[in-house]
Amino acid sequence: MIVKGTYFQNDNNNPLVYGDVEIKPVARRRLRGEELKEPVLCEPVMVGFCGTDNELMRMGQKGLMGPKFPEGETRLINGHEGIVWVPEEKRFAIVLIRGGDSYDPTRYTEDESYFEYGCDRADGLFCDKQYFNPDMLLRIPDGYVHDGKLDLDFAKKMVFPDPYACMIFQLERMEDLGSAHNFRVIMAREKCDEEKARAIAKEEIFERTVIFGLGTTGMFIGDLIAKNHNNAKILFVARSEESSAKVQYALKNTGGDYLQNNYDSEEELAKGIIEKLGGRATMFIGVSGVEVEHRIAFEQGVLGCNGVYNSFSLGPKVTYDTMPFGFENHLIFGSINFRQDHMEKAIEILAKSNYDEIVELIDKEEFISDPMGAYKNKIYSSRAPMKTAVVWNEKYIRQE
């Protein structure tokens, strides 16, 4: 079937284009042990733009997109955040992006495989119609559809289940690893049993938390830590003015604190972070996408003894001096993605949230007339909003 859509290709001058593109009904399985299922044809309704899309465009410019293409193709239809209409079931759905021949797609092993709609070996949502595994079309809560149309404010929120689910997974990992990393220290200090020590360690790992970078992922993980750990001290560090709408929104939603990175040196920035935290960090979360993260944490000593470093940025290299790293008992981990239960929980939380307030819409005609220009000059420019989305099919949206 030929549809209109945007897609990535290996091309130095035109890595992202809009036009006719062929989609094919590929049978896929959601998890290992489940049967291959023929896909269902859906119509994308609202689609969000993610930083991954911008990174994939850069990969296309460098000719590195080959491993990401669906089998037998030389292009990838992008888009992995959004909501679709399922004609044969007459309902809206959120697409569960990640699946494959693996027991847990967040932790696949060497003999397992995975795919991600719009990101990796499977076409995504930036097109007029698309095929998806029927088991990966998650239901939306009741109350947001009127006369067959989605409420616009709800549709805006539904570009976030993918990144928010990813942050639910991050919280789970930080709790698990923080508890396992430090419970023996707590047992010795409190003279208590292992169960109690693990519970205390799970809380104390967020005692002084640095979130380095303030995009939507940084905001979401701050939101989740604040919701689940009442005694956590959260400090966002970013370049934006504290008076900016983005910063004020994040602080209002999380109750966190903020430090603007406008220091002349990394040493001065590190001192400012430690002073603002009231001590060295117990948890350092890098989400800025720049290599200064690890230097602030390790070289400048912001991460304290027995602290955990969550490397969530894609791109930067993390290095450390083995002498202080070993003696200060640091733990570094990196993991991305989420399970279906994370996605379903994210949908439930977001439906009741105010996150539609940070989504700005780009007109579809403006986007498809010059996709690369829209990426560079609006969606991912220095003046870009926190989140940009596009209404791909107006007939399914109830305008406010």
KAWOPE-V903212 format. One record per residue. SS is DSSP state (hx for helix, st for strand, lp for the rest). Layout:
BEGIN
ss:SS
ss:SS
END
This chain:
BEGIN
ss:lp
ss:st
ss:st
ss:st
ss:st
ss:st
ss:st
ss:st
ss:lp
ss:lp
ss:lp
ss:lp
ss:lp
ss:lp
ss:lp
ss:st
ss:st
ss:st
ss:st
ss:st
ss:st
ss:st
ss:lp
ss:lp
ss:lp
ss:lp
ss:lp
ss:st
ss:lp
ss:lp
ss:lp
ss:lp
ss:lp
ss:lp
ss:lp
ss:lp
ss:st
ss:lp
ss:st
ss:st
ss:st
ss:st
ss:st
ss:st
ss:st
ss:st
ss:st
ss:st
ss:lp
ss:lp
ss:hx
ss:hx
ss:hx
ss:hx
ss:hx
ss:hx
ss:hx
ss:hx
ss:hx
ss:hx
ss:hx
ss:lp
ss:lp
ss:lp
ss:lp
ss:hx
ss:hx
ss:hx
ss:lp
ss:lp
ss:lp
ss:lp
ss:lp
ss:lp
ss:lp
ss:st
ss:st
ss:lp
ss:lp
ss:lp
ss:st
ss:st
ss:st
ss:st
ss:st
ss:st
ss:lp
ss:lp
ss:lp
ss:lp
ss:st
ss:st
ss:st
ss:st
ss:st
ss:lp
ss:lp
ss:st
ss:st
ss:lp
ss:lp
ss:lp
ss:lp
ss:lp
ss:lp
ss:lp
ss:lp
ss:lp
ss:lp
ss:lp
ss:lp
ss:lp
ss:lp
ss:lp
ss:st
ss:st
ss:st
ss:lp
ss:lp
ss:st
ss:st
ss:st
ss:lp
ss:lp
ss:lp
ss:lp
ss:st
ss:lp
ss:lp
ss:st
ss:st
ss:st
ss:st
ss:hx
ss:hx
ss:hx
ss:st
ss:st
ss:st
ss:lp
ss:lp
ss:lp
ss:lp
ss:lp
ss:st
ss:st
ss:lp
ss:lp
ss:st
ss:st
ss:st
ss:hx
ss:hx
ss:hx
ss:hx
ss:hx
ss:hx
ss:lp
ss:lp
ss:lp
ss:hx
ss:hx
ss:hx
ss:hx
ss:hx
ss:hx
ss:hx
ss:hx
ss:hx
ss:hx
ss:hx
ss:hx
ss:hx
ss:hx
ss:hx
ss:hx
ss:hx
ss:hx
ss:hx
ss:hx
ss:hx
ss:hx
ss:hx
ss:hx
ss:hx
ss:hx
ss:hx
ss:hx
ss:hx
ss:hx
ss:lp
ss:lp
ss:lp
ss:hx
ss:hx
ss:hx
ss:hx
ss:hx
ss:hx
ss:hx
ss:hx
ss:hx
ss:hx
ss:hx
ss:lp
ss:lp
ss:lp
ss:lp
ss:st
ss:st
ss:st
ss:st
ss:lp
ss:lp
ss:lp
ss:hx
ss:hx
ss:hx
ss:hx
ss:hx
ss:hx
ss:hx
ss:hx
ss:hx
ss:hx
ss:hx
ss:hx
ss:hx
ss:lp
ss:lp
ss:lp
ss:lp
ss:lp
ss:st
ss:st
ss:st
ss:st
ss:st
ss:lp
ss:lp
ss:lp
ss:lp
ss:lp
ss:lp
ss:hx
ss:hx
ss:hx
ss:hx
ss:hx
ss:hx
ss:hx
ss:hx
ss:hx
ss:hx
ss:lp
ss:lp
ss:st
ss:st
ss:st
ss:st
ss:lp
ss:lp
ss:lp
ss:lp
ss:lp
ss:hx
ss:hx
ss:hx
ss:hx
ss:hx
ss:hx
ss:hx
ss:hx
ss:hx
ss:hx
ss:hx
ss:hx
ss:lp
ss:lp
ss:lp
ss:st
ss:st
ss:st
ss:st
ss:st
ss:st
ss:lp
ss:lp
ss:lp
ss:lp
ss:lp
ss:hx
ss:hx
ss:hx
ss:hx
ss:hx
ss:hx
ss:hx
ss:hx
ss:lp
ss:lp
ss:lp
ss:st
ss:st
ss:st
ss:st
ss:st
ss:st
ss:st
ss:st
ss:st
ss:lp
ss:lp
ss:lp
ss:lp
ss:lp
ss:lp
ss:lp
ss:lp
ss:lp
ss:lp
ss:hx
ss:hx
ss:hx
ss:hx
ss:hx
ss:hx
ss:lp
ss:lp
ss:lp
ss:st
ss:st
ss:st
ss:lp
ss:lp
ss:lp
ss:lp
ss:lp
ss:lp
ss:hx
ss:hx
ss:hx
ss:hx
ss:hx
ss:hx
ss:hx
ss:hx
ss:hx
ss:hx
ss:hx
ss:hx
ss:lp
ss:lp
ss:lp
ss:hx
ss:hx
ss:hx
ss:hx
ss:st
ss:st
ss:st
ss:lp
ss:lp
ss:hx
ss:hx
ss:hx
ss:hx
ss:hx
ss:hx
ss:lp
ss:hx
ss:hx
ss:hx
ss:hx
ss:hx
ss:hx
ss:hx
ss:hx
ss:hx
ss:lp
ss:lp
ss:lp
ss:lp
ss:lp
ss:lp
ss:lp
ss:st
ss:st
ss:st
ss:st
ss:st
ss:lp
ss:lp
ss:hx
ss:hx
ss:hx
ss:st
ss:st
ss:lp
ss:lp
END
